[in-house]
Amino acid sequence: MTRYKAIISYDGYNFAGFQRQPHARSVQGELEKTLTRINSGHSVTVHGAGRTDSGVHALGQVIHFDLPQARDEEKLRFALDTQTPDDIDVIQIEQVADGYHCRYLKHKKTYEFLVDIGRPKNPLMRHYASHFPYPIEFERIEKAIKQLVGTHDFTGFTASGTSVENKVRTIEVARVDYDEKRQFLVFTFKGNGFLYKQVRNMVGTLLKIGNNRMPVEQITRILEEKDRNLAGPTAAPNGLYLKEIDYEE
């Protein structure tokens, strides 16, 4: 068998998420259907570096899969790209070692979250940015977001019911920028791993701080007390993008 790594992007609006699910459309399911056709009807399993939720987008998701023989990488990329639905794009394919595993090899993920703070909102971005129609003090968010940088127990920003026991993660980059032309807030988070709905819960809390409904120091309190009830609401999935995955050499 020959193993291939691929970088893909997708519009998450019409997907129930990345992971294959019964009776629901998924990115993994669409890729596996296409690869099975390419592989003369023999089933192919796709592995993803991460699982995005329903409505969440990706600019640089990483997958891997095995085929029984070596193929020209560009021809394989072209075949997979043109035969999958239009809301999936195959950016790059390369042959990798048999032991390569996109999920378990050490890596860092970068997520981006777009918030439309325009009034009225941009209707063309309703599936691609989360609208926040309330007043925002940008400087409060700038101060608060810095408290997320470092190694912390992120229990307070995790969705209840998660089965993950170790909730300590390291965030290297936590930044917010203001796109004045589009009237968008652009949140960027880079770290060695993120818990279920962690990014969306952090953004929901930061927006509440920016709206003066929580103190700037609330982030530190949530991290110290590990209490989800102290955090803000979960931001909608349509503003979230898996932007990039970097693997250690």
MARVO-784413 format. One line per field, with one value per residue (C-alpha): residue in three letters; x, y, z. Coordinates in nm, 2 decimals. Each point is the difference from the previous one (the first is absolute). Layout:
BEGIN
mitor <- c(ALA_...)
px <- c(X_...)
py <- c(Y_...)
pz <- c(Z_...)
This chain:
BEGIN
mitor <- c(MET_THR_ARG_TYR_LYS_ALA_ILE_ILE_SER_TYR_ASP_GLY_TYR_ASN_PHE_ALA_GLY_PHE_GLN_ARG_GLN_PRO_HIS_ALA_ARG_SER_VAL_GLN_GLY_GLU_LEU_GLU_LYS_THR_LEU_THR_ARG_ILE_ASN_SER_GLY_HIS_SER_VAL_THR_VAL_HIS_GLY_ALA_GLY_ARG_THR_ASP_SER_GLY_VAL_HIS_ALA_LEU_GLY_GLN_VAL_ILE_HIS_PHE_ASP_LEU_PRO_GLN_ALA_ARG_ASP_GLU_GLU_LYS_LEU_ARG_PHE_ALA_LEU_ASP_THR_GLN_THR_PRO_ASP_ASP_ILE_ASP_VAL_ILE_GLN_ILE_GLU_GLN_VAL_ALA_ASP_GLY_TYR_HIS_CYS_ARG_TYR_LEU_LYS_HIS_LYS_LYS_THR_TYR_GLU_PHE_LEU_VAL_ASP_ILE_GLY_ARG_PRO_LYS_ASN_PRO_LEU_MET_ARG_HIS_TYR_ALA_SER_HIS_PHE_PRO_TYR_PRO_ILE_GLU_PHE_GLU_ARG_ILE_GLU_LYS_ALA_ILE_LYS_GLN_LEU_VAL_GLY_THR_HIS_ASP_PHE_THR_GLY_PHE_THR_ALA_SER_GLY_THR_SER_VAL_GLU_ASN_LYS_VAL_ARG_THR_ILE_GLU_VAL_ALA_ARG_VAL_ASP_TYR_ASP_GLU_LYS_ARG_GLN_PHE_LEU_VAL_PHE_THR_PHE_LYS_GLY_ASN_GLY_PHE_LEU_TYR_LYS_GLN_VAL_ARG_ASN_MET_VAL_GLY_THR_LEU_LEU_LYS_ILE_GLY_ASN_ASN_ARG_MET_PRO_VAL_GLU_GLN_ILE_THR_ARG_ILE_LEU_GLU_GLU_LYS_ASP_ARG_ASN_LEU_ALA_GLY_PRO_THR_ALA_ALA_PRO_ASN_GLY_LEU_TYR_LEU_LYS_GLU_ILE_ASP_TYR_GLU_GLU)
px <- c(0.00_0.11_-0.09_-0.09_-0.04_-0.23_-0.08_-0.36_-0.24_-0.38_-0.31_-0.16_-0.34_-0.17_0.20_-0.09_0.37_0.32_-0.06_-0.19_-0.36_-0.29_-0.28_0.19_0.23_0.37_0.33_0.16_-0.30_0.02_0.38_-0.03_-0.27_0.22_0.31_-0.19_-0.10_0.36_0.11_-0.22_-0.27_0.22_-0.07_0.25_0.00_0.09_0.16_-0.02_0.23_-0.30_-0.38_-0.18_-0.36_-0.31_0.03_0.37_0.23_0.36_0.27_0.28_-0.14_0.25_-0.11_0.17_-0.10_0.14_-0.02_0.13_0.25_0.21_-0.16_0.11_-0.07_-0.13_-0.22_-0.14_-0.06_-0.18_-0.22_-0.10_-0.05_-0.22_-0.20_-0.09_-0.29_0.07_0.00_0.32_0.34_0.31_0.29_0.30_0.08_0.33_0.12_0.12_0.16_-0.22_0.03_-0.14_-0.32_-0.15_-0.18_0.26_0.32_0.09_-0.15_-0.15_-0.33_-0.10_-0.36_-0.16_-0.34_-0.18_-0.25_-0.21_-0.07_-0.15_-0.35_-0.16_0.18_0.15_-0.25_0.25_0.20_-0.29_0.14_0.37_0.01_-0.19_-0.20_0.03_-0.25_0.10_0.25_0.36_0.29_0.29_0.27_-0.17_0.02_0.36_0.09_-0.21_0.12_0.37_-0.10_-0.06_0.36_0.21_-0.06_-0.33_-0.27_-0.29_-0.27_-0.20_-0.01_-0.10_-0.34_-0.16_0.00_0.34_0.18_0.35_0.16_0.31_-0.12_0.34_0.10_0.25_-0.10_0.29_-0.21_-0.32_-0.07_-0.28_0.01_-0.26_-0.07_-0.14_-0.10_-0.22_-0.08_0.12_0.18_0.26_0.10_0.31_0.10_0.30_0.08_0.09_-0.36_-0.35_-0.28_-0.36_-0.15_0.29_0.06_-0.37_-0.04_0.31_-0.14_-0.34_0.16_0.22_-0.30_-0.19_0.31_0.01_-0.36_0.07_-0.21_0.31_0.31_0.33_0.14_-0.28_0.24_0.24_-0.28_-0.14_0.35_0.06_-0.35_-0.05_-0.37_-0.18_-0.29_0.23_0.07_-0.21_-0.23_0.13_0.05_-0.17_0.20_-0.03_0.29_0.25_0.28_0.27_0.26_0.33_0.17_0.37_0.19_0.33_0.29)
py <- c(0.00_0.36_0.27_0.36_0.32_0.27_0.35_0.09_0.30_-0.01_0.21_-0.15_0.14_-0.31_-0.25_-0.16_0.02_-0.16_-0.34_-0.27_-0.04_-0.22_0.17_0.33_0.17_0.02_0.11_-0.34_-0.18_0.20_-0.05_-0.38_-0.04_0.17_-0.19_-0.32_0.08_0.09_-0.33_-0.21_-0.04_-0.13_0.20_0.26_0.14_0.37_0.11_0.37_0.21_0.14_-0.02_0.32_0.04_0.06_0.34_0.04_0.07_-0.09_0.17_-0.25_-0.33_-0.29_-0.36_-0.32_-0.32_-0.32_-0.12_-0.34_0.14_0.32_0.27_0.32_0.26_0.28_-0.23_-0.15_0.35_0.11_-0.31_0.03_0.38_-0.02_-0.30_0.12_0.25_0.37_0.09_-0.21_0.11_-0.23_0.24_-0.24_-0.37_-0.16_-0.36_-0.05_-0.28_-0.29_0.11_0.35_0.08_0.34_-0.01_-0.15_0.17_0.30_0.32_0.34_0.13_0.35_0.10_0.32_0.14_0.27_0.23_0.24_0.30_0.21_0.15_-0.11_-0.33_-0.12_-0.24_-0.16_-0.11_-0.14_-0.36_0.11_0.24_0.02_0.32_0.19_0.30_0.16_0.28_-0.11_0.16_-0.15_0.09_-0.21_-0.31_0.08_0.00_-0.31_-0.22_0.02_-0.19_-0.32_-0.02_-0.27_-0.34_-0.03_-0.24_0.10_-0.19_0.33_0.04_-0.36_-0.12_-0.21_-0.38_-0.02_-0.33_0.15_-0.02_0.21_0.35_0.18_0.16_0.26_0.30_0.18_0.27_0.16_0.32_0.21_0.24_0.24_0.00_0.35_-0.03_-0.30_0.09_-0.35_-0.11_-0.27_-0.22_-0.22_-0.29_-0.23_-0.29_-0.36_-0.11_0.13_-0.16_-0.05_0.34_0.17_0.27_0.08_0.03_0.23_0.22_0.01_0.11_0.26_0.16_0.02_0.18_0.23_0.08_0.09_-0.28_-0.17_0.15_-0.02_-0.23_-0.26_-0.21_-0.05_-0.08_-0.27_-0.15_-0.01_-0.12_-0.24_0.07_0.01_0.19_0.30_0.02_0.16_-0.17_-0.23_0.20_-0.12_-0.25_0.20_0.24_-0.28_-0.11_-0.26_0.21_-0.19_-0.31_0.01_-0.33_-0.02_-0.12)
pz <- c(0.00_-0.07_0.25_-0.11_0.19_-0.14_0.10_-0.07_0.06_0.02_0.05_0.30_-0.04_-0.16_0.21_0.33_0.08_-0.12_0.16_-0.18_0.14_-0.08_-0.20_-0.01_-0.25_0.11_-0.14_0.08_-0.16_-0.33_-0.02_0.07_-0.27_-0.26_0.10_-0.02_-0.36_-0.08_0.16_-0.23_0.25_0.29_0.32_0.12_0.36_0.05_0.32_0.11_0.22_0.17_0.01_-0.09_0.11_-0.21_-0.18_0.08_-0.30_-0.08_-0.20_0.08_0.14_-0.03_-0.08_-0.10_-0.18_-0.15_-0.36_-0.12_-0.24_-0.05_-0.22_-0.15_0.27_-0.22_-0.20_0.32_0.14_-0.32_0.00_0.36_-0.03_-0.31_0.11_0.35_0.04_-0.06_0.37_0.05_-0.15_-0.01_0.02_0.01_0.01_0.08_0.07_0.36_0.20_0.11_0.37_-0.07_0.19_-0.04_0.33_0.23_-0.12_0.20_-0.14_0.07_-0.13_-0.09_0.01_-0.12_0.10_-0.19_0.18_-0.20_0.22_-0.28_0.03_-0.22_-0.04_-0.33_-0.14_-0.23_0.30_0.21_-0.03_0.03_0.29_0.33_0.04_0.32_-0.01_0.34_0.08_0.04_0.18_-0.20_0.26_0.26_-0.22_-0.08_0.37_0.08_-0.28_0.12_0.31_-0.21_-0.11_0.18_0.14_0.19_0.10_-0.24_0.18_0.04_-0.38_-0.08_-0.10_0.28_-0.05_-0.18_0.06_0.00_0.34_-0.05_-0.08_0.02_-0.33_-0.11_-0.20_-0.18_-0.18_0.11_-0.19_-0.12_-0.30_-0.13_-0.38_-0.03_-0.36_0.06_0.36_0.11_0.31_-0.09_0.29_-0.04_0.23_-0.04_0.23_0.05_0.02_0.07_0.19_-0.12_-0.07_0.18_-0.27_-0.03_0.38_0.02_-0.27_0.16_0.33_-0.16_-0.18_0.33_0.15_-0.30_0.05_0.37_0.14_0.16_0.15_-0.20_0.28_-0.06_-0.21_0.28_0.24_-0.24_-0.04_0.38_0.11_-0.30_0.00_-0.34_0.16_0.04_-0.38_-0.27_-0.25_-0.28_-0.31_-0.32_-0.21_-0.33_0.09_0.08_-0.23_0.04_-0.17_0.02_0.15_0.05_0.07_0.18_-0.22)
